[in-house]
Amino acid sequence: MTSVIPPRDRLIVGLDVPTIEDARNIVQTLGPTVSFYKIGMQQVFAGGLELARELIDQNKQVFLDMKLLDIPNTVSKAIENIAQLGVTFTTVHAYDHVMMAAVEARGSSGLQILGVTVLTNMDDSDLARMGIGMTAGELVLTRAKTALSLKMDGVIASAHEAAAIHAVVGSKLKIVTPGIRLAGGDVQDQKRVMTPALAISAGSDYLVVARPVIQADDPQRAAAMIIEEIEAAAFN
Ligand code: C5P
């Protein structure tokens, strides 16, 4: 899909910090270098929706990572309210009824819904224990195909899953990928990391990066390096 998205807009910086003041400071430090931010549950319970509105007022895009999972009626009402915030992306778990309700409720609002296929802390044995007779890889692909058939806008996937998903859904679903590390960087608690260039080459459309940017000695330089790498890989 990808080369039509400007490289700068393909980096989503995760504002994974305890307070909204901390998040505001990061946004100020990154200035015009970064155009897209992720606000997750930690921030939502600490004033994150107000921050989302502020960012939108500053012409930034916002990924509100809510990972909704509930009965269709409740999901639908939640999505209608999220759509009014003006955020670009939000997430739901990629279960048929949840995705169906979310897509219907977002209507033509411009809000894009991403499906969380399988949480990355779960492996094949976790799924077996839950009575699911598929490997995590198979379930990711099955849910990505369902997401496409239900007219979802995209999925969250590791860079390792991106190529397989991309091969099946082509450019019809956006692939949004966390677990990115610059070559030689500290992997922290991420187990299966990839560099920005490899993730883009594997078919990821957007990269979600938190610690390698927000904990860098020079966050603006770290973000700029990632965007340069995205640009080089996208036009290769
Ligand atoms: O600091 P780091 O770059 O590892 O953060 C990645 C961001 O993406 C965090 O906000 C994390 O919660 C999120 N994420 C992830 N792995 C997933 C899904 C989301 O790291 N499978």
Residues whose N, C-alpha, C, O or C-beta is under 5 A from the ligand:
A	BS01	C5P	G14 D16 T120 P178 G179 I180 Q190 V208 V209 A210 R211 P212
